[in-house]
Amino acid sequence: MTTQPTRLLVCGGAGYIGSHMCKLLSEHGYHVAVVDNLSTGHKEAVRWGQLYEGDIGDSAFLSRVFADVQPEGVLHFAAKSIVSESVSHPALYYQNNVSASLNLFEQVRRIPGCPLIFSSTAAIFGVPRSERINEAHPKDPINAYGRSKLAVEQALQDYWAAYGMPSMAFRYFNAAGADPSAVIGEAHEPETHLIPKVFQSILGDPVPLKIFGDDYETPDGTCVRDYVHVNDLCMAHLLGLRFLRLHRGAHAFNLGNGAGFSVREVLKTAERITGTAVRHELTDRRPGDPSHLVADSSAARETLGWEPQHIGLEDIMRTAWTWHRNRSPVKHDGA
Ligand SMILES: NC(=O)c1ccc[n+]([C@@H]2O[C@H](COP(=O)([O-])OP(=O)(O)OC[C@H]3O[C@@H](n4cnc5c(N)ncnc54)[C@H](O)[C@@H]3O)[C@@H](O)[C@H]2O)c1
């Protein structure tokens, strides 16, 4: 007798992290289906499973998808995630990230024991009160994006207690890099993340890269962030799925490299990789930017056996560079 592959639904699977997840899942023998409204995702990134194009806030659409796919697990990446937009237009964030998530959970909780993995964020912690942020750090978000993610995490706790819906929330720090195949990678529009912006600048973006402040209490004065490779993040989800089979509950883990790199280090690393200077200008600090944002991921390592493979900044950034160079219409001679 042959066993059927486990059927998983990936919401937001046309996006940056979700598309890498689909690739990894299918490499591990899962059967994948994707739900995405393509608001920030890309149709061409859906290569490892059928795309159901629609919005997770649409109950009738979701009912049809669940009836068709009959998922045995759900990975939920679908969200808006631009902090400044969440401040100027919070309704978008509460509707898309909270209300639409609850709509998705209505479907999930009808399937007894169906596990759900949720993409949360370091933004739920707000201003860091320690050098590294572990799971016990106070959760005090300072913008609507962080608050929308924290609200969903809290709902997941309640849904486990009342309905027995098992879940795991992963708080990513800064996802970075691309699959070594370079057929998928980070492509947000507008792009707000530092590493893709640096490479876009090298590939000819006429707007100079902005460094927001160099008078922070960090070794070179610029902000320090924790960059974790997208495939390492996805591997944590695989481990999370396996863990949830044996340990039902509403779990939450912080996922980061545990090493911080400054904005200037990112620029210098890009220059070393590409052999090209990054055009940049120094401007004022942005309100709400903490000097350090670095994860303590020892709980994920110890409990899930998570072992990130891409530790060095250069290693992570090289995979991103290969992706950006391949998709750029401008040819670049850099290594
Ligand atoms: N990229 C990071 O560094 C980072 C850090 C922390 C947390 N996160 C979280 O990880 C998740 C994935 O991030 P990403 O960088 O891949 O973003 P992304 O924008 O590339 O992917 C999100 C995907 O969800 C889809 N989507 C959004 N709202 C939807 C809806 N209502 N219905 C159906 N599809 C919808 C988008 O079209 C897109 O394909 C998000 O939840 C984000 O908040 C990302």
The ligand as an SDF file (V2000), in Angstrom:
LIG
                    3D

 44 48  0  0  0  0  0  0  0  0999 V2000
   10.3510   39.4550    4.9650 N   0  0  0  0  0  0  0  0  0  0  0  0
   10.6600   39.5840    6.2440 C   0  0  0  0  0  0  0  0  0  0  0  0
   11.7970   39.9370    6.5990 O   0  0  0  0  0  0  0  0  0  0  0  0
    9.6300   39.2960    7.3170 C   0  0  0  0  0  0  0  0  0  0  0  0
    9.9730   39.5420    8.6660 C   0  0  0  0  0  0  0  0  0  0  0  0
    9.0320   39.2600    9.6440 C   0  0  0  0  0  0  0  0  0  0  0  0
    7.7950   38.7230    9.3160 C   0  0  0  0  0  0  0  0  0  0  0  0
    7.4660   38.5300    7.9990 N   0  0  0  0  0  0  0  0  0  0  0  0
    6.1540   37.9680    7.6820 C   0  0  0  0  0  0  0  0  0  0  0  0
    6.3210   36.8630    6.8060 O   0  0  0  0  0  0  0  0  0  0  0  0
    5.2300   36.7640    5.8950 C   0  0  0  0  0  0  0  0  0  0  0  0
    5.7530   36.6960    4.4790 C   0  0  0  0  0  0  0  0  0  0  0  0
    6.5280   37.8550    4.2060 O   0  0  0  0  0  0  0  0  0  0  0  0
    7.1690   38.1160    2.7800 P   0  0  0  0  0  0  0  0  0  0  0  0
    8.3640   38.9730    2.9700 O   0  0  0  0  0  0  0  0  0  0  0  0
    7.2740   36.8460    2.0380 O   0  0  0  0  0  0  0  0  0  0  0  0
    6.0350   39.0430    2.1280 O   0  0  0  0  0  0  0  0  0  0  0  0
    5.4130   39.0170    0.6580 P   0  0  0  0  0  0  0  0  0  0  0  0
    4.6580   40.2890    0.5350 O   0  0  0  0  0  0  0  0  0  0  0  0
    6.4470   38.6990   -0.3450 O   0  0  0  0  0  0  0  0  0  0  0  0
    4.3870   37.7930    0.7420 O   0  0  0  0  0  0  0  0  0  0  0  0
    3.0900   37.8860    1.2670 C   0  0  0  0  0  0  0  0  0  0  0  0
    2.1710   37.1570    0.2960 C   0  0  0  0  0  0  0  0  0  0  0  0
    0.8230   37.1470    0.8190 O   0  0  0  0  0  0  0  0  0  0  0  0
   -0.0900   37.5300   -0.2010 C   0  0  0  0  0  0  0  0  0  0  0  0
   -1.2480   38.1060    0.4940 N   0  0  0  0  0  0  0  0  0  0  0  0
   -1.2810   39.2000    1.2900 C   0  0  0  0  0  0  0  0  0  0  0  0
   -2.5130   39.3910    1.7830 N   0  0  0  0  0  0  0  0  0  0  0  0
   -3.2900   38.3890    1.2820 C   0  0  0  0  0  0  0  0  0  0  0  0
   -4.6470   38.0550    1.4300 C   0  0  0  0  0  0  0  0  0  0  0  0
   -5.4750   38.7780    2.1810 N   0  0  0  0  0  0  0  0  0  0  0  0
   -5.1240   36.9600    0.7850 N   0  0  0  0  0  0  0  0  0  0  0  0
   -4.2880   36.2020   -0.0060 C   0  0  0  0  0  0  0  0  0  0  0  0
   -2.9910   36.4910   -0.1750 N   0  0  0  0  0  0  0  0  0  0  0  0
   -2.4890   37.5750    0.4610 C   0  0  0  0  0  0  0  0  0  0  0  0
    0.6930   38.4890   -1.0720 C   0  0  0  0  0  0  0  0  0  0  0  0
    0.1770   38.6090   -2.3880 O   0  0  0  0  0  0  0  0  0  0  0  0
    2.0840   37.8520   -1.0610 C   0  0  0  0  0  0  0  0  0  0  0  0
    2.2320   36.8940   -2.0900 O   0  0  0  0  0  0  0  0  0  0  0  0
    4.3350   37.9720    6.1760 C   0  0  0  0  0  0  0  0  0  0  0  0
    3.2960   37.5270    7.0200 O   0  0  0  0  0  0  0  0  0  0  0  0
    5.2530   38.9270    6.9220 C   0  0  0  0  0  0  0  0  0  0  0  0
    4.5220   39.7540    7.8070 O   0  0  0  0  0  0  0  0  0  0  0  0
    8.3570   38.8050    6.9920 C   0  0  0  0  0  0  0  0  0  0  0  0
  1  2  1  0
  2  3  2  0
  2  4  1  0
  4  5  1  0
  4 44  2  0
  5  6  2  0
  6  7  1  0
  7  8  2  0
  8  9  1  0
  8 44  1  0
  9 10  1  0
  9 42  1  0
 10 11  1  0
 11 12  1  0
 11 40  1  0
 12 13  1  0
 13 14  1  0
 14 15  2  0
 14 16  1  0
 14 17  1  0
 17 18  1  0
 18 19  2  0
 18 20  1  0
 18 21  1  0
 21 22  1  0
 22 23  1  0
 23 24  1  0
 23 38  1  0
 24 25  1  0
 25 26  1  0
 25 36  1  0
 26 27  1  0
 26 35  1  0
 27 28  2  0
 28 29  1  0
 29 30  1  0
 29 35  2  0
 30 31  1  0
 30 32  2  0
 32 33  1  0
 33 34  2  0
 34 35  1  0
 36 37  1  0
 36 38  1  0
 38 39  1  0
 40 41  1  0
 40 42  1  0
 42 43  1  0
M  CHG  2   8   1  16  -1
M  END
$$$$
